[in-house]
Amino acid sequence: MSKEDTKTDAPVTAQIQIADIVMACNIIDLATQRGAFKAAEAQQVGTCFEKLVAFVKANTPEEEAKPEDEAEASKEK
């Protein structure tokens, strides 16, 4: 029997890191700056963005909270 035959086919669980959420915030910010969303969608996109930023801030130590602050600062410009 080969080693491959003895492996169990355990399901692979998806994992998400805070850095992934920060990247999503940056993508939303960039897409908004480039006009990817219609005016009617702006509130929903903004609400989602704010929730993601709040989650990152609540779950990141103070030293690592800089990337989403930059995304938020660029959004305000």
Residue pairs with C-beta under 8 A, 6 or more apart in sequence:
18 56
18 59
18 60
18 64
19 67
21 52
21 55
21 56
22 56
22 67
22 68
22 71
24 52
25 49
25 52
25 53
25 56
25 68
25 71
25 72
26 67
26 71
28 45
28 48
28 49
28 52
29 49
29 71
29 72
29 74
29 75
31 37
32 42
32 45
32 46
32 49
32 75
33 74
33 75
37 45
49 75
53 68
53 71
53 72
56 65
56 68
57 65
57 68
60 68
